[in-house]
Amino acid sequence: MMQSESAESLIRRICRALSMADGFALYFVLVNLPTARKLLSLQVQEQLARPVIELHVPPEGFGDTTLDGWLLTQVQDAPAESAVFLHGLEHVLPTGQAALRRVLQQLNWRRSALKQIARPLVLWLPRHALDSMAEHAPDLYDWYSNVYEFASPKEEAEQLRGDFLTEFNTNVHPAQRLSKAEKEQWLHTLAALLDEHPHRNAYRAKLLNDAGGLHHVSGNMEDALELYRQSSTITQEIGNKEGEAATLNNISQIYHAQGDYDTALNYLEQSLAIRQEIADRAGEGMALNNISQIYKERGDYASALKYLEQSLRIRQDIGDKAGEGTTLHNIAGIHWAQGDYVTALPILEQSLVIRQELGDRAGEGTTLNNIGQIYHAQGGYTKAMPLFEQALAISREVGDKRVEGVTLNNISQVYDARGDYAAAFTYLEQSLSIRREIGDKAGEAVTSWNIGRTHEKQGDIAKAEQHISRAVQLAEELGHPKLEEWRTALEEVRTELRGAGRISGS
């Protein structure tokens, strides 16, 4: 690979190699940006003295078959002397590292099957996709006959940079308003931009931080944390205080979601100190809001409300409508947790209006969910269910796994209250699966508790003990405010089991 080589020279070399290829051979052509890939592919075809089958991977992937199986169906009627150009493979590769490894490992295992196409195969890819292939499908990667890398046109790179800054410098972050598919597309785009901007500067730190945000709401917590850490390292190296504070905040939210409240609070306090040092009022309002949620998780509602009131004053003073909507939602959550539904409901309705006005789809789903919970707590199941269903649809639309897990749990409780335990278990099992998948220990504790109580209502005390025991275990780890209530329930269940001769000891 010689990036200094001119595009014209590289095209000639590709054409020469393809003209000489006999039977199967594998080539990689690296072009980071999509418009340039398309143009260069056409230029190669114009100069190549053999026919080309140009294929584009379908957006839905290969269905029930594999890459080699799909390729065979596409080339079976083509001239034997043709070459195959394959585009778009990167768009069907998952953006989460765990899923990406599985897909690429399958490609690795089936590499020999590609020989069946009996023609030279050219994969047009951005650098990040090839790097992933080299790491997770090394046998396939090592099979190449050559790799050719083109520099990206400056105009296209600048256009993409401009699109990124326009999309991500908005009141409502794309993670909160884009659909799941749109977030996936942006993750591919951010990967290409990172390829194009290797220098450790504020722009690269922002790219990493925003990619982490998209992974975070998609439930890819480990991927998000790794990207946030890379961003944090750069911001500290270059002395970018604002970027450092933002990334520390985002790291805290991963630990919060995993139930590690001490670590989350430590990062938040660092973020708050920096925000106050640089007079970042918007960031200060965010940090105060997020600190409040740690106190809420610990059951210290007075402290939580104190931080929320400070946050709300700042956000209203500076006209931060998105932040105001979030803080109002969280203030209502404190009143709801204390059983004061009369105060909580109108505050939630204010939050909902703001979030709908701003197009904050993720926030809208969360607030609909909480309004539904208030109606549920008051016995208004008919009012609660459509709100939960709206929240579930939105959470799936935007790929918000955390809210999806919450909402599935909440729907289960409507069915449980109606005595439809079979339907309740269906939703509880889905909720539990998601909450375990994303490492939401607090959510797992709640769903485990609900599963246990539903088993108890059905008279299956052994299963009730199993799930309530898991809820207590998690509550002990987290310092959950329901810990003592759940311990008491667990002891009652175990007493019942001992009376039935099902367990012994204390």
C-alpha positions as CSV (number, residue, x, y, z in Angstrom):
1,M,0.0,0.0,0.0
2,M,1.4,3.4,-1.0
3,Q,-0.8,6.3,-0.1
4,S,1.5,8.8,-1.8
5,E,1.0,7.0,-5.1
6,S,-1.4,8.9,-7.5
7,A,-4.9,7.6,-8.1
8,E,-4.1,7.1,-11.8
9,S,-1.1,4.9,-11.0
10,L,-3.1,2.8,-8.5
11,I,-5.9,2.3,-11.1
12,R,-3.4,1.1,-13.6
13,R,-1.9,-1.3,-11.1
14,I,-5.3,-2.7,-10.2
15,C,-6.2,-3.2,-13.8
16,R,-2.9,-4.9,-14.5
17,A,-3.4,-7.3,-11.6
18,L,-7.0,-8.1,-12.5
19,S,-6.1,-8.7,-16.2
20,M,-3.5,-11.2,-15.2
21,A,-5.6,-13.0,-12.5
22,D,-6.7,-16.5,-13.4
23,G,-9.5,-18.0,-11.4
24,F,-10.2,-16.9,-7.8
25,A,-8.0,-14.2,-6.3
26,L,-8.9,-11.8,-3.5
27,Y,-8.1,-8.0,-3.6
28,F,-9.0,-5.3,-1.2
29,V,-9.4,-1.7,-2.3
30,L,-9.4,0.8,0.5
31,V,-11.4,4.0,0.0
32,N,-12.9,5.6,3.2
33,L,-15.6,7.8,1.6
34,P,-18.6,6.4,-0.3
35,T,-18.7,8.8,-3.2
36,A,-15.0,8.4,-4.0
37,R,-15.5,4.6,-3.9
38,K,-18.2,4.7,-6.5
39,L,-16.2,7.0,-8.8
40,L,-13.0,5.0,-8.5
41,S,-14.8,1.8,-9.2
42,L,-16.2,3.2,-12.4
43,Q,-12.7,4.5,-13.4
44,V,-11.2,1.0,-12.9
45,Q,-14.0,-0.6,-15.0
46,E,-13.5,1.9,-17.8
47,Q,-9.8,0.9,-18.1
48,L,-10.1,-2.9,-17.4
49,A,-10.0,-5.2,-20.3
50,R,-12.4,-7.8,-18.9
51,P,-16.1,-7.6,-17.9
52,V,-17.1,-6.7,-14.3
53,I,-20.0,-7.9,-12.2
54,E,-20.6,-5.0,-9.8
55,L,-22.5,-6.2,-6.8
56,H,-23.9,-4.3,-3.8
57,V,-24.6,-6.1,-0.5
58,P,-28.4,-5.8,0.2
59,P,-29.2,-3.7,3.3
60,E,-30.8,-6.6,5.0
61,G,-27.7,-8.7,4.6
62,F,-27.5,-12.3,3.2
63,G,-30.7,-13.7,4.8
64,D,-30.4,-17.4,5.5
65,T,-27.3,-17.9,3.4
66,T,-23.7,-16.7,3.7
67,L,-21.5,-14.3,1.7
68,D,-20.1,-17.1,-0.4
69,G,-23.6,-18.6,-1.0
70,W,-25.0,-15.2,-1.9
71,L,-22.1,-14.5,-4.3
72,L,-22.6,-17.8,-6.1
73,T,-26.2,-17.0,-6.9
74,Q,-25.2,-13.6,-8.2
75,V,-22.4,-14.8,-10.6
76,Q,-23.8,-18.1,-11.8
77,D,-24.9,-16.8,-15.2
78,A,-22.1,-14.3,-15.7
79,P,-19.2,-14.7,-18.1
80,A,-16.5,-16.9,-16.8
81,E,-13.8,-14.3,-17.6
82,S,-15.5,-11.6,-15.5
83,A,-14.2,-10.0,-12.3
84,V,-16.5,-9.4,-9.3
85,F,-16.6,-6.0,-7.5
86,L,-18.3,-6.1,-4.2
87,H,-19.5,-2.9,-2.4
88,G,-21.3,-2.3,0.9
89,L,-20.0,-5.2,3.0
90,E,-19.2,-2.7,5.8
91,H,-22.9,-1.7,6.1
92,V,-24.0,-5.1,7.1
93,L,-21.2,-5.6,9.6
94,P,-22.6,-4.9,13.1
95,T,-21.2,-1.9,14.9
96,G,-21.0,-3.6,18.3
97,Q,-17.7,-5.4,18.8
98,A,-19.2,-8.6,20.2
99,A,-21.6,-9.0,17.3
100,L,-19.0,-7.9,14.8
101,R,-16.6,-10.7,16.0
102,R,-19.3,-13.3,15.5
103,V,-20.0,-12.2,11.9
104,L,-16.4,-11.9,10.9
105,Q,-15.5,-15.2,12.5
106,Q,-18.1,-16.9,10.3
107,L,-16.5,-15.3,7.2
108,N,-13.2,-16.6,8.5
109,W,-14.5,-20.1,8.8
110,R,-16.0,-20.1,5.3
111,R,-13.1,-18.5,3.5
112,S,-12.3,-21.6,1.4
113,A,-15.9,-21.6,0.0
114,L,-15.2,-18.3,-1.7
115,K,-13.0,-20.1,-4.2
116,Q,-16.1,-21.5,-5.8
117,I,-16.9,-18.2,-7.5
118,A,-13.8,-19.0,-9.7
119,R,-13.2,-15.3,-10.5
120,P,-11.1,-12.5,-9.0
121,L,-13.1,-10.8,-6.2
122,V,-12.5,-7.2,-5.3
123,L,-13.8,-5.9,-1.9
124,W,-14.2,-2.2,-1.8
125,L,-14.0,-1.2,1.8
126,P,-13.2,1.7,4.2
127,R,-10.1,1.2,6.4
128,H,-12.0,0.5,9.7
129,A,-13.8,-2.5,8.0
130,L,-10.6,-3.9,6.7
131,D,-8.9,-3.4,10.1
132,S,-11.7,-5.3,11.7
133,M,-11.4,-8.1,9.2
134,A,-7.6,-8.3,9.8
135,E,-8.3,-8.7,13.5
136,H,-11.3,-11.0,13.6
137,A,-11.0,-12.9,10.2
138,P,-7.2,-13.2,9.9
139,D,-7.3,-16.3,7.7
140,L,-9.6,-14.6,5.2
141,Y,-7.5,-11.4,5.3
142,D,-4.2,-13.1,4.8
143,W,-5.6,-14.7,1.6
144,Y,-5.4,-11.4,-0.3
145,S,-3.4,-11.0,-3.4
146,N,-3.0,-7.3,-2.9
147,V,-4.3,-4.3,-1.1
148,Y,-4.7,-0.9,-2.8
149,E,-5.4,2.3,-0.7
150,F,-6.7,5.6,-2.2
151,A,-6.5,8.9,-0.4
152,S,-10.0,10.5,0.0
153,P,-10.9,13.6,-2.0
154,K,-10.6,16.7,0.2
155,E,-14.0,18.0,-0.8
156,E,-15.9,14.9,0.1
157,A,-14.0,14.7,3.5
158,E,-14.9,18.3,4.3
159,Q,-18.6,17.7,3.3
160,L,-18.8,14.7,5.6
161,R,-17.2,16.7,8.4
162,G,-19.7,19.5,7.9
163,D,-22.6,17.0,7.9
164,F,-21.3,15.5,11.2
165,L,-21.0,18.9,12.9
166,T,-24.4,19.9,11.8
167,E,-26.0,16.7,13.0
168,F,-24.3,16.4,16.3
169,N,-24.2,20.1,17.4
170,T,-27.9,20.3,18.2
171,N,-30.0,20.7,21.3
172,V,-31.2,17.1,21.2
173,H,-28.3,14.7,20.6
174,P,-28.8,12.2,17.7
175,A,-28.7,9.4,20.2
176,Q,-32.0,10.7,21.6
177,R,-33.9,11.3,18.3
178,L,-32.7,9.1,15.5
179,S,-34.1,5.7,14.7
180,K,-32.0,2.6,15.4
181,A,-31.2,2.2,11.7
182,E,-30.1,5.9,11.4
183,K,-27.8,5.5,14.4
184,E,-26.2,2.4,12.8
185,Q,-25.6,4.4,9.7
186,W,-24.0,7.2,11.6
187,L,-21.8,4.8,13.5
188,H,-20.4,3.6,10.1
189,T,-20.0,7.3,9.1
190,L,-18.2,8.1,12.3
191,A,-15.8,5.2,11.8
192,A,-14.9,6.5,8.3
193,L,-14.4,10.0,9.8
194,L,-12.1,8.6,12.4
195,D,-10.1,6.8,9.6
196,E,-9.8,10.2,7.9
197,H,-8.7,12.1,11.1
198,P,-6.1,10.1,13.0
199,H,-4.6,13.2,14.7
200,R,-5.2,13.3,18.4
201,N,-7.1,16.6,18.6
202,A,-10.4,18.0,19.8
203,Y,-12.2,16.9,16.7
204,R,-11.2,13.3,17.0
205,A,-12.1,13.4,20.7
206,K,-15.6,14.6,19.8
207,L,-16.0,11.9,17.1
208,L,-15.1,9.2,19.7
209,N,-17.4,10.7,22.4
210,D,-20.4,10.9,20.0
211,A,-19.8,7.4,18.7
212,G,-19.7,6.3,22.3
213,G,-23.1,8.0,22.9
214,L,-24.7,6.1,20.0
215,H,-23.3,2.8,21.3
216,H,-24.5,3.7,24.9
217,V,-28.1,4.1,24.0
218,S,-28.0,1.0,21.8
219,G,-27.0,-1.1,24.8
220,N,-23.3,-1.7,23.7
221,M,-22.0,-0.5,27.1
222,E,-18.4,-1.9,26.8
223,D,-18.0,-0.4,23.3
224,A,-19.3,2.9,24.6
225,L,-17.0,2.9,27.6
226,E,-13.9,2.1,25.5
227,L,-14.7,5.0,23.1
228,Y,-15.4,7.4,26.0
229,R,-12.0,6.4,27.6
230,Q,-10.2,7.1,24.3
231,S,-11.9,10.5,24.0
232,S,-11.1,11.3,27.7
233,T,-7.4,10.5,27.2
234,I,-7.2,12.9,24.2
235,T,-9.1,15.7,25.9
236,Q,-6.7,15.5,28.9
237,E,-3.6,15.4,26.6
238,I,-4.6,18.5,24.8
239,G,-6.1,20.4,27.8
240,N,-9.6,20.5,26.3
241,K,-11.5,21.1,29.6
242,E,-15.0,21.3,28.1
243,G,-14.5,18.0,26.2
244,E,-12.9,16.4,29.2
245,A,-15.9,17.3,31.4
246,A,-18.4,16.0,28.8
247,T,-16.6,12.7,28.5
248,L,-16.2,12.3,32.3
249,N,-20.0,12.8,32.5
250,N,-20.6,10.1,29.8
251,I,-18.3,7.6,31.5
252,S,-20.3,8.2,34.7
253,Q,-23.5,7.2,32.9
254,I,-22.0,3.8,32.0
255,Y,-21.1,3.1,35.6
256,H,-24.5,4.4,36.7
257,A,-26.3,2.0,34.3
258,Q,-24.2,-0.9,35.7
259,G,-25.1,0.0,39.2
260,D,-21.6,1.1,40.3
261,Y,-22.9,4.3,41.9
262,D,-19.7,5.2,43.8
263,T,-17.6,5.2,40.6
264,A,-20.3,7.0,38.7
265,L,-20.5,9.7,41.4
266,N,-16.7,10.1,41.4
267,Y,-16.7,10.8,37.6
268,L,-19.7,13.2,38.0
269,E,-18.0,15.2,40.7
270,Q,-14.9,15.6,38.6
271,S,-17.1,16.7,35.7
272,L,-19.0,19.2,37.9
273,A,-15.7,20.7,39.2
274,I,-14.4,21.3,35.7
275,R,-17.8,22.7,34.5
276,Q,-17.8,25.2,37.4
277,E,-14.1,26.1,36.8
278,I,-14.7,27.0,33.2
279,A,-18.1,28.6,33.9
280,D,-19.9,26.1,31.6
281,R,-23.5,26.7,32.9
282,A,-25.1,24.2,30.6
283,G,-22.7,21.5,31.6
284,E,-23.1,22.4,35.3
285,G,-26.9,22.0,35.0
286,M,-26.3,18.6,33.4
287,A,-23.9,17.4,36.0
288,L,-26.2,18.5,38.9
289,N,-29.1,16.7,37.2
290,N,-27.0,13.5,36.9
291,I,-25.7,13.6,40.4
292,S,-29.3,13.8,41.6
293,Q,-30.0,10.4,40.0
294,I,-27.2,8.7,42.1
295,Y,-28.9,10.0,45.3
296,K,-32.3,8.8,44.0
297,E,-30.9,5.3,43.4
298,R,-29.7,5.3,47.0
299,G,-33.1,6.4,48.3
300,D,-31.8,9.8,49.5
301,Y,-34.7,11.7,47.9
302,A,-34.1,15.0,49.8
303,S,-30.5,15.3,48.4
304,A,-31.7,14.2,44.9
305,L,-34.4,17.0,45.0
306,K,-31.8,19.6,46.1
307,Y,-29.6,18.9,43.2
308,L,-32.5,18.8,40.8
309,E,-33.7,22.2,41.9
310,Q,-30.3,23.7,41.3
311,S,-30.2,22.1,37.9
312,L,-33.6,23.3,36.9
313,R,-32.8,26.9,37.9
314,I,-29.7,26.9,35.8
315,R,-31.4,25.3,32.8
316,Q,-34.3,27.7,32.9
317,D,-32.0,30.7,33.3
318,I,-29.9,29.8,30.2
319,G,-32.9,28.6,28.1
320,D,-31.7,25.0,27.9
321,K,-35.1,23.5,26.9
322,A,-33.8,20.0,26.4
323,G,-32.2,20.0,29.8
324,E,-35.3,21.6,31.4
325,G,-37.4,18.7,30.0
326,T,-35.0,16.1,31.5
327,T,-34.8,17.8,34.9
328,L,-38.6,18.2,35.1
329,H,-38.9,14.5,34.3
330,N,-36.5,13.6,37.1
331,I,-38.2,15.9,39.7
332,A,-41.4,14.2,38.9
333,G,-39.6,10.9,39.4
334,I,-38.7,11.9,43.0
335,H,-42.3,12.7,43.8
336,W,-43.5,9.5,42.2
337,A,-41.0,7.4,44.2
338,Q,-42.4,9.0,47.4
339,G,-45.9,8.1,46.3
340,D,-47.0,11.8,45.6
341,Y,-48.6,11.1,42.2
342,V,-50.7,14.3,42.3
343,T,-47.5,16.4,42.3
344,A,-45.6,14.1,39.9
345,L,-48.2,13.9,37.1
346,P,-48.4,17.6,36.0
347,I,-44.6,17.9,36.1
348,L,-44.3,14.9,33.8
349,E,-46.8,16.4,31.5
350,Q,-44.7,19.6,31.3
351,S,-41.7,17.5,30.5
352,L,-43.5,15.5,27.8
353,V,-44.6,18.7,26.0
354,I,-41.0,20.0,25.9
355,R,-39.6,16.7,24.6
356,Q,-42.2,16.4,21.9
357,E,-41.6,20.0,20.8
358,L,-37.9,19.3,20.5
359,G,-38.2,16.0,18.7
360,D,-36.5,14.2,21.6
361,R,-37.9,10.7,20.8
362,A,-35.9,8.8,23.4
363,G,-37.0,11.4,26.1
364,E,-40.6,11.2,24.9
365,G,-40.6,7.5,25.3
366,T,-39.2,7.7,28.8
367,T,-41.7,10.3,30.0
368,L,-44.7,8.4,28.4
369,N,-43.4,5.4,30.4
370,N,-43.4,7.2,33.7
371,I,-46.9,8.8,33.1
372,G,-48.1,5.2,32.5
373,Q,-46.5,4.1,35.7
374,I,-48.5,6.8,37.7
375,Y,-51.8,5.6,36.1
376,H,-50.8,2.0,36.9
377,A,-50.0,2.8,40.5
378,Q,-53.5,4.4,40.8
379,G,-55.2,1.4,39.3
380,G,-55.8,3.1,35.9
381,Y,-54.6,0.1,33.8
382,T,-56.7,1.1,30.8
383,K,-54.9,4.5,30.7
384,A,-51.5,3.0,31.5
385,M,-51.4,0.3,28.8
386,P,-51.5,2.6,25.7
387,L,-48.9,4.8,27.2
388,F,-46.6,1.8,27.8
389,E,-47.2,0.6,24.2
390,Q,-46.3,4.0,22.8
391,A,-43.1,4.0,24.9
392,L,-42.2,0.5,23.8
393,A,-42.6,1.4,20.1
394,I,-40.5,4.5,20.5
395,S,-37.7,2.7,22.4
396,R,-37.5,0.1,19.7
397,E,-37.6,2.8,17.0
398,V,-34.6,4.6,18.5
399,G,-32.8,1.5,19.7
400,D,-33.0,2.5,23.4
401,K,-32.5,-0.9,25.0
402,R,-32.6,0.5,28.6
403,V,-36.1,2.0,28.2
404,E,-37.2,-1.0,26.2
405,G,-36.3,-3.2,29.2
406,V,-38.1,-0.8,31.6
407,T,-41.2,-0.7,29.5
408,L,-41.5,-4.5,29.0
409,N,-41.3,-4.8,32.8
410,N,-44.0,-2.2,33.2
411,I,-46.4,-3.9,30.7
412,S,-45.9,-7.1,32.6
413,Q,-47.2,-5.5,35.7
414,V,-50.5,-4.5,34.0
415,Y,-51.0,-8.2,33.0
416,D,-50.0,-9.3,36.5
417,A,-52.5,-7.0,38.1
418,R,-55.2,-8.4,35.8
419,G,-54.3,-11.9,36.8
420,D,-53.0,-12.8,33.3
421,Y,-49.8,-14.4,34.6
422,A,-48.8,-16.1,31.3
423,A,-48.7,-12.8,29.5
424,A,-46.9,-11.2,32.5
425,F,-44.2,-13.8,32.3
426,T,-43.7,-13.3,28.6
427,Y,-43.0,-9.6,29.0
428,L,-40.9,-10.2,32.2
429,E,-38.6,-12.7,30.4
430,Q,-38.1,-10.3,27.6
431,S,-37.3,-7.5,30.0
432,L,-34.9,-9.7,32.0
433,S,-33.0,-10.7,28.9
434,I,-32.5,-7.1,27.8
435,R,-31.5,-5.9,31.2
436,R,-28.9,-8.6,31.6
437,E,-27.7,-8.0,28.0
438,I,-26.9,-4.3,28.7
439,G,-25.6,-4.8,32.2
440,D,-28.5,-2.9,33.9
441,K,-28.2,-4.5,37.3
442,A,-30.8,-2.2,39.0
443,G,-33.3,-3.1,36.3
444,E,-32.4,-6.8,36.5
445,A,-33.1,-6.6,40.3
446,V,-36.6,-5.1,39.7
447,T,-37.5,-7.6,37.0
448,S,-36.2,-10.5,39.1
449,W,-38.3,-9.3,42.0
450,N,-41.4,-9.1,39.8
451,I,-40.8,-12.6,38.4
452,G,-40.5,-13.9,41.9
453,R,-43.7,-12.3,43.1
454,T,-45.6,-13.5,40.1
455,H,-44.4,-17.1,40.8
456,E,-45.5,-16.6,44.4
457,K,-49.0,-15.6,43.4
458,Q,-49.2,-18.8,41.3
459,G,-48.1,-20.9,44.3
460,D,-44.7,-21.9,42.9
461,I,-42.8,-21.0,46.0
462,A,-39.5,-22.6,44.9
463,K,-39.3,-20.5,41.8
464,A,-40.4,-17.4,43.8
465,E,-37.5,-18.0,46.2
466,Q,-35.0,-18.4,43.3
467,H,-35.9,-15.0,41.7
468,I,-36.5,-13.0,44.9
469,S,-33.1,-14.3,46.1
470,R,-31.5,-13.0,42.9
471,A,-33.2,-9.6,43.4
472,V,-31.9,-9.4,47.0
473,Q,-28.4,-10.3,45.9
474,L,-28.4,-7.5,43.3
475,A,-30.0,-5.1,45.8
476,E,-27.2,-5.8,48.3
477,E,-24.5,-5.1,45.6
478,L,-26.2,-1.8,44.7
479,G,-27.5,-0.5,48.0
480,H,-30.9,-0.5,46.5
481,P,-33.6,1.3,48.5
482,K,-35.9,-1.7,48.4
483,L,-33.4,-4.0,50.0
484,E,-35.0,-4.4,53.4
485,E,-38.5,-4.9,51.9
486,W,-37.1,-7.6,49.6
487,R,-35.1,-9.3,52.4
488,T,-38.3,-9.5,54.5
489,A,-40.2,-11.0,51.5
490,L,-37.4,-13.5,50.9
491,E,-37.4,-14.7,54.5
492,E,-41.2,-15.1,54.3
493,V,-40.9,-17.2,51.2
494,R,-38.1,-19.3,52.7
495,T,-40.2,-19.8,55.9
496,E,-43.0,-21.1,53.7
497,L,-40.6,-23.5,51.9
498,R,-39.2,-24.8,55.2
499,G,-42.7,-25.4,56.4
500,A,-43.3,-27.5,53.3
501,G,-40.0,-29.4,53.8
502,R,-38.5,-28.0,50.6
503,I,-35.4,-26.4,52.2
504,S,-33.6,-26.8,55.4
505,G,-31.6,-24.5,57.6
506,S,-31.9,-20.7,57.9
